[in-house]
Amino acid sequence: MKGFLFLILLVFIETNKGHCQYNWKPQKDKNGIKVYLSDVAGSSFKAIKVECTLTGSYAKLIALLTNVSGLKNWIYHNKTSYLLKQNSPLDFVYYSETSMPWPLSNRDVILHLKINTDSLPKFLSIKGYNEPHFFPEIPGIVRVPHYKANWTVTMPTAQSLHISYILEIDPGGSIPAWLANSFADKGPFGTFSNLADLLKK
């Protein structure tokens, strides 16, 4: 009995650790897209959360996410993206380069995206994380050393998606954390604004 109670207590502590990981502070609220920032333990760079309800469906969102070459049509400042490895239609690794303003060098990231449909139609879970050593670094481009994204998507109505998106990223190189944090909301807001437009089509 004591062992069982200890196990319950341990699960409770671990669950609450996850909930207390972030302390979100609102940064932008426009056109139904809300962006929040939070400190992250052990990092100088802020975590980012986006909350929004957009017109669309699970199928449309999955189609946009799996069209790797088309990511440049909606991902903020995406210069190019191409597939590196296809484990399944919903599990793949791809290369993505982001344009940066002069005098900063462009950034690239090797992303492993997993789209989990097991809980549909209740919700859709999407996880993305970097695998920086999967593909050789390219001279003149800074490889992003840390990237972790989590999407939780529901459909409150037959024509709408509610998206909760959390991103942790270290852009690498010599960008001061204070500078990166000062415009951390700009990219996510631009990305989800573009996504909203494409989901309507």
Rosetta constraint file for C-alpha pairs under 8 A:
AtomPair CA 1 CA 5 HARMONIC 6.30 0.50
AtomPair CA 2 CA 6 HARMONIC 6.12 0.50
AtomPair CA 3 CA 7 HARMONIC 6.24 0.50
AtomPair CA 4 CA 8 HARMONIC 6.35 0.50
AtomPair CA 5 CA 9 HARMONIC 6.17 0.50
AtomPair CA 6 CA 10 HARMONIC 6.10 0.50
AtomPair CA 7 CA 11 HARMONIC 6.24 0.50
AtomPair CA 8 CA 12 HARMONIC 6.18 0.50
AtomPair CA 9 CA 13 HARMONIC 6.20 0.50
AtomPair CA 10 CA 14 HARMONIC 6.19 0.50
AtomPair CA 11 CA 15 HARMONIC 6.00 0.50
AtomPair CA 12 CA 16 HARMONIC 6.18 0.50
AtomPair CA 13 CA 17 HARMONIC 6.06 0.50
AtomPair CA 14 CA 18 HARMONIC 6.49 0.50
AtomPair CA 15 CA 19 HARMONIC 6.60 0.50
AtomPair CA 16 CA 20 HARMONIC 6.03 0.50
AtomPair CA 17 CA 21 HARMONIC 6.07 0.50
AtomPair CA 21 CA 40 HARMONIC 7.51 0.50
AtomPair CA 21 CA 41 HARMONIC 7.99 0.50
AtomPair CA 22 CA 38 HARMONIC 5.75 0.50
AtomPair CA 22 CA 39 HARMONIC 6.76 0.50
AtomPair CA 22 CA 40 HARMONIC 6.84 0.50
AtomPair CA 23 CA 37 HARMONIC 7.95 0.50
AtomPair CA 23 CA 38 HARMONIC 5.27 0.50
AtomPair CA 23 CA 39 HARMONIC 6.90 0.50
AtomPair CA 24 CA 36 HARMONIC 5.65 0.50
AtomPair CA 24 CA 37 HARMONIC 5.43 0.50
AtomPair CA 24 CA 38 HARMONIC 4.76 0.50
AtomPair CA 24 CA 49 HARMONIC 7.79 0.50
AtomPair CA 25 CA 36 HARMONIC 5.21 0.50
AtomPair CA 25 CA 37 HARMONIC 5.36 0.50
AtomPair CA 25 CA 38 HARMONIC 6.24 0.50
AtomPair CA 26 CA 34 HARMONIC 7.41 0.50
AtomPair CA 26 CA 35 HARMONIC 6.12 0.50
AtomPair CA 26 CA 36 HARMONIC 4.34 0.50
AtomPair CA 26 CA 37 HARMONIC 6.56 0.50
AtomPair CA 27 CA 34 HARMONIC 7.67 0.50
AtomPair CA 27 CA 35 HARMONIC 5.58 0.50
AtomPair CA 27 CA 36 HARMONIC 5.24 0.50
AtomPair CA 27 CA 37 HARMONIC 6.75 0.50
AtomPair CA 27 CA 185 HARMONIC 6.84 0.50
AtomPair CA 28 CA 33 HARMONIC 7.71 0.50
AtomPair CA 28 CA 34 HARMONIC 5.60 0.50
AtomPair CA 28 CA 35 HARMONIC 5.07 0.50
AtomPair CA 28 CA 36 HARMONIC 7.05 0.50
AtomPair CA 28 CA 185 HARMONIC 7.17 0.50
AtomPair CA 29 CA 33 HARMONIC 5.66 0.50
AtomPair CA 29 CA 34 HARMONIC 4.38 0.50
AtomPair CA 29 CA 35 HARMONIC 6.47 0.50
AtomPair CA 30 CA 34 HARMONIC 6.62 0.50
AtomPair CA 32 CA 52 HARMONIC 5.91 0.50
AtomPair CA 32 CA 53 HARMONIC 6.87 0.50
AtomPair CA 33 CA 50 HARMONIC 6.97 0.50
AtomPair CA 33 CA 51 HARMONIC 6.14 0.50
AtomPair CA 33 CA 52 HARMONIC 4.79 0.50
AtomPair CA 33 CA 53 HARMONIC 7.54 0.50
AtomPair CA 33 CA 189 HARMONIC 7.01 0.50
AtomPair CA 33 CA 192 HARMONIC 7.42 0.50
AtomPair CA 33 CA 193 HARMONIC 7.59 0.50
AtomPair CA 34 CA 50 HARMONIC 5.61 0.50
AtomPair CA 34 CA 51 HARMONIC 5.20 0.50
AtomPair CA 34 CA 52 HARMONIC 6.25 0.50
AtomPair CA 34 CA 189 HARMONIC 7.92 0.50
AtomPair CA 35 CA 48 HARMONIC 7.06 0.50
AtomPair CA 35 CA 49 HARMONIC 5.68 0.50
AtomPair CA 35 CA 50 HARMONIC 4.65 0.50
AtomPair CA 35 CA 51 HARMONIC 6.64 0.50
AtomPair CA 35 CA 185 HARMONIC 6.25 0.50
AtomPair CA 35 CA 188 HARMONIC 7.54 0.50
AtomPair CA 35 CA 189 HARMONIC 6.90 0.50
AtomPair CA 36 CA 48 HARMONIC 5.76 0.50
AtomPair CA 36 CA 49 HARMONIC 5.01 0.50
AtomPair CA 36 CA 50 HARMONIC 6.44 0.50
AtomPair CA 36 CA 185 HARMONIC 7.47 0.50
AtomPair CA 37 CA 46 HARMONIC 5.96 0.50
AtomPair CA 37 CA 47 HARMONIC 5.57 0.50
AtomPair CA 37 CA 48 HARMONIC 4.75 0.50
AtomPair CA 37 CA 49 HARMONIC 6.34 0.50
AtomPair CA 37 CA 184 HARMONIC 7.97 0.50
AtomPair CA 37 CA 185 HARMONIC 7.66 0.50
AtomPair CA 38 CA 46 HARMONIC 5.36 0.50
AtomPair CA 38 CA 47 HARMONIC 5.13 0.50
AtomPair CA 38 CA 48 HARMONIC 6.60 0.50
AtomPair CA 39 CA 43 HARMONIC 7.75 0.50
AtomPair CA 39 CA 44 HARMONIC 7.65 0.50
AtomPair CA 39 CA 45 HARMONIC 7.14 0.50
AtomPair CA 39 CA 46 HARMONIC 4.96 0.50
AtomPair CA 39 CA 47 HARMONIC 6.24 0.50
AtomPair CA 40 CA 44 HARMONIC 7.31 0.50
AtomPair CA 40 CA 45 HARMONIC 7.04 0.50
AtomPair CA 40 CA 46 HARMONIC 6.07 0.50
AtomPair CA 40 CA 47 HARMONIC 6.22 0.50
AtomPair CA 44 CA 177 HARMONIC 5.78 0.50
AtomPair CA 45 CA 168 HARMONIC 7.96 0.50
AtomPair CA 45 CA 169 HARMONIC 7.18 0.50
AtomPair CA 45 CA 170 HARMONIC 6.41 0.50
AtomPair CA 45 CA 177 HARMONIC 5.59 0.50
AtomPair CA 45 CA 178 HARMONIC 7.88 0.50
AtomPair CA 45 CA 180 HARMONIC 7.33 0.50
AtomPair CA 45 CA 181 HARMONIC 6.33 0.50
AtomPair CA 46 CA 168 HARMONIC 7.20 0.50
AtomPair CA 46 CA 169 HARMONIC 7.97 0.50
AtomPair CA 46 CA 181 HARMONIC 6.11 0.50
AtomPair CA 46 CA 184 HARMONIC 7.64 0.50
AtomPair CA 47 CA 166 HARMONIC 7.19 0.50
AtomPair CA 47 CA 167 HARMONIC 5.75 0.50
AtomPair CA 47 CA 168 HARMONIC 4.76 0.50
AtomPair CA 47 CA 169 HARMONIC 7.15 0.50
AtomPair CA 48 CA 166 HARMONIC 5.64 0.50
AtomPair CA 48 CA 167 HARMONIC 5.11 0.50
AtomPair CA 48 CA 168 HARMONIC 6.55 0.50
AtomPair CA 48 CA 184 HARMONIC 7.40 0.50
AtomPair CA 48 CA 185 HARMONIC 7.28 0.50
AtomPair CA 48 CA 188 HARMONIC 7.99 0.50
AtomPair CA 49 CA 164 HARMONIC 7.13 0.50
AtomPair CA 49 CA 165 HARMONIC 5.45 0.50
AtomPair CA 49 CA 166 HARMONIC 4.41 0.50
AtomPair CA 49 CA 167 HARMONIC 6.39 0.50
AtomPair CA 50 CA 163 HARMONIC 7.54 0.50
AtomPair CA 50 CA 164 HARMONIC 5.81 0.50
AtomPair CA 50 CA 165 HARMONIC 5.04 0.50
AtomPair CA 50 CA 166 HARMONIC 6.56 0.50
AtomPair CA 50 CA 188 HARMONIC 7.20 0.50
AtomPair CA 50 CA 189 HARMONIC 7.82 0.50
AtomPair CA 51 CA 162 HARMONIC 7.50 0.50
AtomPair CA 51 CA 163 HARMONIC 5.71 0.50
AtomPair CA 51 CA 164 HARMONIC 4.76 0.50
AtomPair CA 51 CA 165 HARMONIC 6.55 0.50
AtomPair CA 52 CA 162 HARMONIC 5.79 0.50
AtomPair CA 52 CA 163 HARMONIC 5.43 0.50
AtomPair CA 52 CA 164 HARMONIC 6.90 0.50
AtomPair CA 53 CA 160 HARMONIC 6.63 0.50
AtomPair CA 53 CA 161 HARMONIC 5.42 0.50
AtomPair CA 53 CA 162 HARMONIC 4.22 0.50
AtomPair CA 53 CA 163 HARMONIC 6.20 0.50
AtomPair CA 54 CA 160 HARMONIC 5.55 0.50
AtomPair CA 54 CA 161 HARMONIC 5.20 0.50
AtomPair CA 54 CA 162 HARMONIC 6.44 0.50
AtomPair CA 54 CA 163 HARMONIC 7.85 0.50
AtomPair CA 54 CA 196 HARMONIC 5.85 0.50
AtomPair CA 54 CA 199 HARMONIC 7.67 0.50
AtomPair CA 55 CA 159 HARMONIC 5.78 0.50
AtomPair CA 55 CA 160 HARMONIC 4.38 0.50
AtomPair CA 55 CA 161 HARMONIC 6.14 0.50
AtomPair CA 55 CA 196 HARMONIC 6.94 0.50
AtomPair CA 55 CA 199 HARMONIC 6.37 0.50
AtomPair CA 55 CA 200 HARMONIC 5.92 0.50
AtomPair CA 56 CA 60 HARMONIC 6.39 0.50
AtomPair CA 56 CA 61 HARMONIC 7.27 0.50
AtomPair CA 56 CA 159 HARMONIC 5.37 0.50
AtomPair CA 56 CA 160 HARMONIC 4.98 0.50
AtomPair CA 56 CA 161 HARMONIC 5.81 0.50
AtomPair CA 56 CA 199 HARMONIC 5.17 0.50
AtomPair CA 56 CA 200 HARMONIC 6.14 0.50
AtomPair CA 57 CA 61 HARMONIC 6.33 0.50
AtomPair CA 57 CA 155 HARMONIC 7.19 0.50
AtomPair CA 57 CA 158 HARMONIC 7.47 0.50
AtomPair CA 57 CA 159 HARMONIC 6.11 0.50
AtomPair CA 57 CA 160 HARMONIC 6.22 0.50
AtomPair CA 57 CA 161 HARMONIC 6.13 0.50
AtomPair CA 57 CA 199 HARMONIC 7.82 0.50
AtomPair CA 58 CA 62 HARMONIC 6.12 0.50
AtomPair CA 58 CA 124 HARMONIC 7.51 0.50
AtomPair CA 58 CA 155 HARMONIC 7.69 0.50
AtomPair CA 58 CA 161 HARMONIC 7.43 0.50
AtomPair CA 59 CA 63 HARMONIC 6.10 0.50
AtomPair CA 60 CA 64 HARMONIC 6.36 0.50
AtomPair CA 60 CA 199 HARMONIC 6.36 0.50
AtomPair CA 61 CA 65 HARMONIC 6.25 0.50
AtomPair CA 61 CA 199 HARMONIC 6.95 0.50
AtomPair CA 62 CA 66 HARMONIC 6.04 0.50
AtomPair CA 62 CA 115 HARMONIC 7.94 0.50
AtomPair CA 63 CA 67 HARMONIC 6.19 0.50
AtomPair CA 64 CA 68 HARMONIC 7.91 0.50
AtomPair CA 64 CA 70 HARMONIC 7.48 0.50
AtomPair CA 64 CA 71 HARMONIC 7.41 0.50
AtomPair CA 65 CA 71 HARMONIC 7.33 0.50
AtomPair CA 66 CA 89 HARMONIC 7.56 0.50
AtomPair CA 66 CA 90 HARMONIC 7.13 0.50
AtomPair CA 67 CA 71 HARMONIC 6.67 0.50
AtomPair CA 68 CA 81 HARMONIC 5.98 0.50
AtomPair CA 68 CA 82 HARMONIC 5.79 0.50
AtomPair CA 68 CA 83 HARMONIC 6.42 0.50
AtomPair CA 68 CA 94 HARMONIC 7.39 0.50
AtomPair CA 69 CA 80 HARMONIC 7.19 0.50
AtomPair CA 69 CA 81 HARMONIC 5.37 0.50
AtomPair CA 69 CA 82 HARMONIC 5.47 0.50
AtomPair CA 69 CA 83 HARMONIC 7.68 0.50
AtomPair CA 70 CA 74 HARMONIC 7.84 0.50
AtomPair CA 70 CA 81 HARMONIC 7.72 0.50
AtomPair CA 71 CA 75 HARMONIC 5.65 0.50
AtomPair CA 71 CA 78 HARMONIC 7.18 0.50
AtomPair CA 71 CA 80 HARMONIC 7.78 0.50
AtomPair CA 71 CA 81 HARMONIC 6.66 0.50
AtomPair CA 72 CA 76 HARMONIC 7.60 0.50
AtomPair CA 72 CA 77 HARMONIC 7.38 0.50
AtomPair CA 72 CA 78 HARMONIC 4.83 0.50
AtomPair CA 72 CA 79 HARMONIC 6.07 0.50
AtomPair CA 72 CA 80 HARMONIC 6.06 0.50
AtomPair CA 72 CA 81 HARMONIC 7.01 0.50
AtomPair CA 73 CA 78 HARMONIC 7.95 0.50
AtomPair CA 73 CA 194 HARMONIC 7.86 0.50
AtomPair CA 74 CA 78 HARMONIC 7.88 0.50
AtomPair CA 74 CA 191 HARMONIC 5.75 0.50
AtomPair CA 74 CA 192 HARMONIC 7.86 0.50
AtomPair CA 74 CA 194 HARMONIC 4.94 0.50
AtomPair CA 74 CA 195 HARMONIC 5.81 0.50
AtomPair CA 74 CA 198 HARMONIC 7.85 0.50
AtomPair CA 75 CA 190 HARMONIC 7.69 0.50
AtomPair CA 75 CA 191 HARMONIC 4.86 0.50
AtomPair CA 75 CA 194 HARMONIC 7.40 0.50
AtomPair CA 75 CA 195 HARMONIC 7.90 0.50
AtomPair CA 76 CA 187 HARMONIC 5.49 0.50
AtomPair CA 76 CA 188 HARMONIC 7.29 0.50
AtomPair CA 76 CA 190 HARMONIC 5.74 0.50
AtomPair CA 76 CA 191 HARMONIC 4.89 0.50
AtomPair CA 77 CA 98 HARMONIC 5.57 0.50
AtomPair CA 77 CA 99 HARMONIC 5.41 0.50
AtomPair CA 77 CA 100 HARMONIC 7.59 0.50
AtomPair CA 77 CA 187 HARMONIC 7.87 0.50
AtomPair CA 78 CA 96 HARMONIC 7.19 0.50
AtomPair CA 78 CA 97 HARMONIC 6.02 0.50
AtomPair CA 78 CA 98 HARMONIC 4.53 0.50
AtomPair CA 78 CA 99 HARMONIC 6.22 0.50
AtomPair CA 79 CA 96 HARMONIC 7.63 0.50
AtomPair CA 79 CA 97 HARMONIC 5.51 0.50
AtomPair CA 79 CA 98 HARMONIC 5.36 0.50
AtomPair CA 79 CA 99 HARMONIC 5.75 0.50
AtomPair CA 80 CA 96 HARMONIC 5.81 0.50
AtomPair CA 80 CA 97 HARMONIC 5.42 0.50
AtomPair CA 80 CA 98 HARMONIC 7.38 0.50
AtomPair CA 81 CA 94 HARMONIC 6.85 0.50
AtomPair CA 81 CA 95 HARMONIC 5.36 0.50
AtomPair CA 81 CA 96 HARMONIC 4.28 0.50
AtomPair CA 81 CA 97 HARMONIC 6.44 0.50
AtomPair CA 82 CA 94 HARMONIC 5.59 0.50
AtomPair CA 82 CA 95 HARMONIC 5.40 0.50
AtomPair CA 82 CA 96 HARMONIC 6.80 0.50
AtomPair CA 83 CA 92 HARMONIC 7.54 0.50
AtomPair CA 83 CA 93 HARMONIC 6.30 0.50
AtomPair CA 83 CA 94 HARMONIC 4.30 0.50
AtomPair CA 83 CA 95 HARMONIC 6.36 0.50
AtomPair CA 84 CA 92 HARMONIC 7.67 0.50
AtomPair CA 84 CA 93 HARMONIC 5.49 0.50
AtomPair CA 84 CA 94 HARMONIC 4.84 0.50
AtomPair CA 84 CA 95 HARMONIC 6.60 0.50
AtomPair CA 85 CA 92 HARMONIC 5.57 0.50
AtomPair CA 85 CA 93 HARMONIC 5.00 0.50
AtomPair CA 85 CA 94 HARMONIC 6.74 0.50
AtomPair CA 86 CA 91 HARMONIC 6.49 0.50
AtomPair CA 86 CA 92 HARMONIC 4.45 0.50
AtomPair CA 86 CA 93 HARMONIC 6.49 0.50
AtomPair CA 87 CA 91 HARMONIC 5.34 0.50
AtomPair CA 87 CA 92 HARMONIC 5.37 0.50
AtomPair CA 88 CA 92 HARMONIC 6.55 0.50
AtomPair CA 90 CA 113 HARMONIC 7.62 0.50
AtomPair CA 90 CA 114 HARMONIC 5.91 0.50
AtomPair CA 90 CA 115 HARMONIC 5.19 0.50
AtomPair CA 90 CA 116 HARMONIC 7.50 0.50
AtomPair CA 91 CA 112 HARMONIC 7.40 0.50
AtomPair CA 91 CA 113 HARMONIC 5.76 0.50
AtomPair CA 91 CA 114 HARMONIC 4.57 0.50
AtomPair CA 91 CA 115 HARMONIC 6.43 0.50
AtomPair CA 92 CA 112 HARMONIC 5.78 0.50
AtomPair CA 92 CA 113 HARMONIC 5.61 0.50
AtomPair CA 92 CA 114 HARMONIC 6.84 0.50
AtomPair CA 93 CA 110 HARMONIC 6.93 0.50
AtomPair CA 93 CA 111 HARMONIC 5.48 0.50
AtomPair CA 93 CA 112 HARMONIC 4.29 0.50
AtomPair CA 93 CA 113 HARMONIC 6.27 0.50
AtomPair CA 94 CA 110 HARMONIC 5.78 0.50
AtomPair CA 94 CA 111 HARMONIC 5.38 0.50
AtomPair CA 94 CA 112 HARMONIC 6.60 0.50
AtomPair CA 95 CA 108 HARMONIC 7.23 0.50
AtomPair CA 95 CA 109 HARMONIC 6.08 0.50
AtomPair CA 95 CA 110 HARMONIC 4.76 0.50
AtomPair CA 95 CA 111 HARMONIC 6.41 0.50
AtomPair CA 96 CA 108 HARMONIC 5.50 0.50
AtomPair CA 96 CA 109 HARMONIC 5.46 0.50
AtomPair CA 96 CA 110 HARMONIC 6.46 0.50
AtomPair CA 96 CA 111 HARMONIC 7.49 0.50
AtomPair CA 97 CA 106 HARMONIC 6.94 0.50
AtomPair CA 97 CA 107 HARMONIC 5.76 0.50
AtomPair CA 97 CA 108 HARMONIC 4.20 0.50
AtomPair CA 97 CA 109 HARMONIC 6.61 0.50
AtomPair CA 98 CA 106 HARMONIC 5.76 0.50
AtomPair CA 98 CA 107 HARMONIC 5.25 0.50
AtomPair CA 98 CA 108 HARMONIC 6.04 0.50
AtomPair CA 99 CA 105 HARMONIC 7.92 0.50
AtomPair CA 99 CA 106 HARMONIC 4.98 0.50
AtomPair CA 99 CA 107 HARMONIC 6.86 0.50
AtomPair CA 100 CA 104 HARMONIC 5.85 0.50
AtomPair CA 100 CA 105 HARMONIC 6.15 0.50
AtomPair CA 100 CA 106 HARMONIC 4.95 0.50
AtomPair CA 100 CA 107 HARMONIC 7.19 0.50
AtomPair CA 101 CA 105 HARMONIC 7.76 0.50
AtomPair CA 105 CA 140 HARMONIC 6.75 0.50
AtomPair CA 105 CA 141 HARMONIC 5.89 0.50
AtomPair CA 105 CA 142 HARMONIC 6.52 0.50
AtomPair CA 106 CA 140 HARMONIC 7.68 0.50
AtomPair CA 106 CA 141 HARMONIC 5.23 0.50
AtomPair CA 106 CA 142 HARMONIC 6.29 0.50
AtomPair CA 107 CA 141 HARMONIC 5.57 0.50
AtomPair CA 107 CA 142 HARMONIC 4.76 0.50
AtomPair CA 107 CA 143 HARMONIC 5.78 0.50
AtomPair CA 107 CA 144 HARMONIC 6.38 0.50
AtomPair CA 107 CA 171 HARMONIC 7.15 0.50
AtomPair CA 108 CA 141 HARMONIC 6.61 0.50
AtomPair CA 108 CA 142 HARMONIC 6.21 0.50
AtomPair CA 108 CA 143 HARMONIC 5.02 0.50
AtomPair CA 108 CA 144 HARMONIC 5.95 0.50
AtomPair CA 109 CA 130 HARMONIC 6.53 0.50
AtomPair CA 109 CA 131 HARMONIC 7.85 0.50
AtomPair CA 109 CA 132 HARMONIC 6.63 0.50
AtomPair CA 109 CA 143 HARMONIC 5.85 0.50
AtomPair CA 109 CA 144 HARMONIC 5.27 0.50
AtomPair CA 109 CA 145 HARMONIC 7.90 0.50
AtomPair CA 110 CA 130 HARMONIC 5.33 0.50
AtomPair CA 110 CA 131 HARMONIC 5.41 0.50
AtomPair CA 110 CA 132 HARMONIC 5.54 0.50
AtomPair CA 110 CA 134 HARMONIC 7.02 0.50
AtomPair CA 110 CA 135 HARMONIC 7.14 0.50
AtomPair CA 111 CA 128 HARMONIC 6.36 0.50
AtomPair CA 111 CA 129 HARMONIC 5.60 0.50
AtomPair CA 111 CA 130 HARMONIC 4.53 0.50
AtomPair CA 111 CA 131 HARMONIC 6.15 0.50
AtomPair CA 112 CA 128 HARMONIC 5.51 0.50
AtomPair CA 112 CA 129 HARMONIC 5.43 0.50
AtomPair CA 112 CA 130 HARMONIC 5.99 0.50
AtomPair CA 112 CA 131 HARMONIC 6.76 0.50
AtomPair CA 113 CA 126 HARMONIC 7.29 0.50
AtomPair CA 113 CA 127 HARMONIC 5.85 0.50
AtomPair CA 113 CA 128 HARMONIC 4.43 0.50
AtomPair CA 113 CA 129 HARMONIC 6.80 0.50
AtomPair CA 114 CA 126 HARMONIC 5.76 0.50
AtomPair CA 114 CA 127 HARMONIC 5.31 0.50
AtomPair CA 114 CA 128 HARMONIC 6.38 0.50
AtomPair CA 115 CA 124 HARMONIC 7.61 0.50
AtomPair CA 115 CA 125 HARMONIC 6.15 0.50
AtomPair CA 115 CA 126 HARMONIC 4.50 0.50
AtomPair CA 115 CA 127 HARMONIC 6.58 0.50
AtomPair CA 116 CA 124 HARMONIC 6.33 0.50
AtomPair CA 116 CA 125 HARMONIC 5.18 0.50
AtomPair CA 116 CA 126 HARMONIC 5.99 0.50
AtomPair CA 117 CA 123 HARMONIC 7.86 0.50
AtomPair CA 117 CA 124 HARMONIC 5.66 0.50
AtomPair CA 117 CA 125 HARMONIC 6.86 0.50
AtomPair CA 118 CA 124 HARMONIC 7.84 0.50
AtomPair CA 119 CA 123 HARMONIC 5.62 0.50
AtomPair CA 119 CA 124 HARMONIC 6.42 0.50
AtomPair CA 119 CA 125 HARMONIC 7.96 0.50
AtomPair CA 120 CA 124 HARMONIC 6.04 0.50
AtomPair CA 121 CA 154 HARMONIC 7.92 0.50
AtomPair CA 121 CA 155 HARMONIC 7.91 0.50
AtomPair CA 122 CA 154 HARMONIC 6.55 0.50
AtomPair CA 122 CA 155 HARMONIC 7.72 0.50
AtomPair CA 123 CA 152 HARMONIC 6.94 0.50
AtomPair CA 123 CA 153 HARMONIC 5.54 0.50
AtomPair CA 123 CA 154 HARMONIC 4.63 0.50
AtomPair CA 123 CA 155 HARMONIC 7.30 0.50
AtomPair CA 124 CA 151 HARMONIC 7.86 0.50
AtomPair CA 124 CA 152 HARMONIC 5.94 0.50
AtomPair CA 124 CA 153 HARMONIC 4.95 0.50
AtomPair CA 124 CA 154 HARMONIC 6.37 0.50
AtomPair CA 125 CA 150 HARMONIC 7.54 0.50
AtomPair CA 125 CA 151 HARMONIC 5.74 0.50
AtomPair CA 125 CA 152 HARMONIC 4.98 0.50
AtomPair CA 125 CA 153 HARMONIC 6.43 0.50
AtomPair CA 126 CA 150 HARMONIC 5.83 0.50
AtomPair CA 126 CA 151 HARMONIC 4.87 0.50
AtomPair CA 126 CA 152 HARMONIC 6.65 0.50
AtomPair CA 127 CA 148 HARMONIC 7.64 0.50
AtomPair CA 127 CA 149 HARMONIC 5.74 0.50
AtomPair CA 127 CA 150 HARMONIC 4.71 0.50
AtomPair CA 127 CA 151 HARMONIC 6.35 0.50
AtomPair CA 128 CA 147 HARMONIC 7.72 0.50
AtomPair CA 128 CA 148 HARMONIC 5.73 0.50
AtomPair CA 128 CA 149 HARMONIC 4.93 0.50
AtomPair CA 128 CA 150 HARMONIC 6.48 0.50
AtomPair CA 129 CA 146 HARMONIC 7.89 0.50
AtomPair CA 129 CA 147 HARMONIC 5.40 0.50
AtomPair CA 129 CA 148 HARMONIC 4.47 0.50
AtomPair CA 129 CA 149 HARMONIC 6.32 0.50
AtomPair CA 130 CA 145 HARMONIC 7.67 0.50
AtomPair CA 130 CA 146 HARMONIC 6.38 0.50
AtomPair CA 130 CA 147 HARMONIC 5.29 0.50
AtomPair CA 130 CA 148 HARMONIC 6.80 0.50
AtomPair CA 132 CA 143 HARMONIC 7.04 0.50
AtomPair CA 132 CA 144 HARMONIC 7.21 0.50
AtomPair CA 132 CA 145 HARMONIC 6.43 0.50
AtomPair CA 137 CA 141 HARMONIC 7.54 0.50
AtomPair CA 137 CA 142 HARMONIC 7.88 0.50
AtomPair CA 137 CA 143 HARMONIC 6.61 0.50
AtomPair CA 138 CA 142 HARMONIC 7.84 0.50
AtomPair CA 142 CA 172 HARMONIC 6.67 0.50
AtomPair CA 142 CA 173 HARMONIC 6.25 0.50
AtomPair CA 143 CA 171 HARMONIC 7.86 0.50
AtomPair CA 143 CA 172 HARMONIC 6.70 0.50
AtomPair CA 144 CA 169 HARMONIC 7.84 0.50
AtomPair CA 144 CA 170 HARMONIC 6.39 0.50
AtomPair CA 144 CA 171 HARMONIC 5.09 0.50
AtomPair CA 144 CA 172 HARMONIC 5.21 0.50
AtomPair CA 145 CA 170 HARMONIC 6.26 0.50
AtomPair CA 145 CA 171 HARMONIC 6.99 0.50
AtomPair CA 145 CA 172 HARMONIC 5.96 0.50
AtomPair CA 146 CA 168 HARMONIC 7.54 0.50
AtomPair CA 146 CA 169 HARMONIC 5.40 0.50
AtomPair CA 146 CA 170 HARMONIC 5.16 0.50
AtomPair CA 146 CA 171 HARMONIC 7.44 0.50
AtomPair CA 147 CA 167 HARMONIC 7.33 0.50
AtomPair CA 147 CA 168 HARMONIC 5.69 0.50
AtomPair CA 147 CA 169 HARMONIC 4.44 0.50
AtomPair CA 147 CA 170 HARMONIC 6.63 0.50
AtomPair CA 148 CA 167 HARMONIC 5.73 0.50
AtomPair CA 148 CA 168 HARMONIC 5.16 0.50
AtomPair CA 148 CA 169 HARMONIC 6.49 0.50
AtomPair CA 149 CA 165 HARMONIC 7.13 0.50
AtomPair CA 149 CA 166 HARMONIC 5.55 0.50
AtomPair CA 149 CA 167 HARMONIC 4.38 0.50
AtomPair CA 149 CA 168 HARMONIC 6.40 0.50
AtomPair CA 150 CA 165 HARMONIC 5.70 0.50
AtomPair CA 150 CA 166 HARMONIC 5.25 0.50
AtomPair CA 150 CA 167 HARMONIC 6.64 0.50
AtomPair CA 151 CA 163 HARMONIC 6.85 0.50
AtomPair CA 151 CA 164 HARMONIC 5.73 0.50
AtomPair CA 151 CA 165 HARMONIC 4.51 0.50
AtomPair CA 151 CA 166 HARMONIC 6.60 0.50
AtomPair CA 152 CA 163 HARMONIC 5.96 0.50
AtomPair CA 152 CA 164 HARMONIC 5.23 0.50
AtomPair CA 152 CA 165 HARMONIC 6.54 0.50
AtomPair CA 153 CA 161 HARMONIC 6.57 0.50
AtomPair CA 153 CA 162 HARMONIC 5.60 0.50
AtomPair CA 153 CA 163 HARMONIC 4.64 0.50
AtomPair CA 153 CA 164 HARMONIC 6.40 0.50
AtomPair CA 154 CA 161 HARMONIC 5.72 0.50
AtomPair CA 154 CA 162 HARMONIC 5.21 0.50
AtomPair CA 154 CA 163 HARMONIC 6.74 0.50
AtomPair CA 155 CA 159 HARMONIC 7.51 0.50
AtomPair CA 155 CA 160 HARMONIC 5.60 0.50
AtomPair CA 155 CA 161 HARMONIC 4.61 0.50
AtomPair CA 155 CA 162 HARMONIC 6.02 0.50
AtomPair CA 156 CA 160 HARMONIC 6.27 0.50
AtomPair CA 156 CA 161 HARMONIC 6.57 0.50
AtomPair CA 156 CA 162 HARMONIC 6.78 0.50
AtomPair CA 157 CA 161 HARMONIC 7.55 0.50
AtomPair CA 171 CA 175 HARMONIC 7.46 0.50
AtomPair CA 175 CA 179 HARMONIC 6.92 0.50
AtomPair CA 175 CA 180 HARMONIC 6.66 0.50
AtomPair CA 176 CA 180 HARMONIC 6.42 0.50
AtomPair CA 177 CA 181 HARMONIC 5.94 0.50
AtomPair CA 178 CA 182 HARMONIC 6.12 0.50
AtomPair CA 179 CA 183 HARMONIC 7.07 0.50
AtomPair CA 180 CA 184 HARMONIC 5.94 0.50
AtomPair CA 183 CA 187 HARMONIC 7.77 0.50
AtomPair CA 184 CA 188 HARMONIC 7.60 0.50
AtomPair CA 185 CA 189 HARMONIC 6.11 0.50
AtomPair CA 186 CA 190 HARMONIC 6.16 0.50
AtomPair CA 187 CA 191 HARMONIC 6.04 0.50
AtomPair CA 188 CA 192 HARMONIC 6.13 0.50
AtomPair CA 189 CA 193 HARMONIC 6.02 0.50
AtomPair CA 190 CA 194 HARMONIC 6.22 0.50
AtomPair CA 191 CA 195 HARMONIC 6.14 0.50
AtomPair CA 192 CA 196 HARMONIC 5.97 0.50
AtomPair CA 193 CA 197 HARMONIC 6.58 0.50
AtomPair CA 194 CA 198 HARMONIC 6.44 0.50
AtomPair CA 195 CA 199 HARMONIC 6.07 0.50
AtomPair CA 196 CA 200 HARMONIC 6.58 0.50
AtomPair CA 197 CA 201 HARMONIC 7.14 0.50
